């Protein structure tokens, strides 16, 4: 997903449109799960944290600042959530 497309999805989410979240989820669920699984090593917990990640993304989408690199931003959130879990 390009940076522009991600920003469009975030704008949709900020307007309450879940289609933006669906697109991000479909594109990045494996990416986020991989980050979490690598850190935690437990499939069940990694699945739970990954699910919680997308809920948090929905709730905090207005905090995203364009131009900063969305993959790194999401990875940081996923890592922080995993550390909090541990």
N, C-alpha and C positions, 0 to 999 in steps of 0.2 A: 504494500500500500504506500502510495506516495505521501509526502508530507502534506500536500494540498488536499488530498482525499481525506486524510486523517483529520485535518482541521475542519473540513466540511462535516465529517461525522460528529466531531465535538460540538460544532455549532448546532447540529440537529439535536444532540443530546441536551444541550443547554436550553433548547426550546421545548423540551419534553418529548421529543420524537425518539422512540426506542429503535427505530430503524438504524440510526447511527451506531448505537451500541451493538446491534446485531451484526453489522458489517465489521466492526472492530473485533468482535468476538470471533466471528468466523475466520478472520485473517490471522488473529494472534493467540487463540486459545492454546495451540501447541507450543508456541514460543514461550508464553507465560508459564505453562505447565512444566516445560523443560527447565526453566530457571529455578522454579520452586523445587522440582524433583531432584535436581542436582544438589541443592542445598540440604534438603531434608531426608531424601532417600526412602521415603515411605509413600507408597502410591495413594493410599486412602487420605492421608493428611495433605498430600500435594493436590489431590483433586478438590478437597475442601477449601484450601487456601486459594486455589485458582478460581473457584466459584466466587469466593468472597472478594477476590480481586476485581472481578467485573461488576459486582455490586458497588464496591467502593469507587470504581471508575465512574459509574453512573452518578453516584452521589457527589463526587468531587470534580466532575468534568470542567467546571468553571475555573478551576485552578490551573488548567493547562495554559501555558504561554506559547503561542506560535513561534516557530523558528528555532526552538531549542532542541529539536530531535526527539520525536515522539517515541521511538523504540527505547532509547535510553531512559526517558522519563518513566515509561511503563515498567522497564526493568528495575529501576530504583524503587518504585512502589512495591513491586512483587518481592524484591529482596527485603525491604523493610518489613513487609507483612510477615515474611517467613521468619525473620529474626525475632519479631514480636511474638510469633507463635512458639518459637523454640524457647 
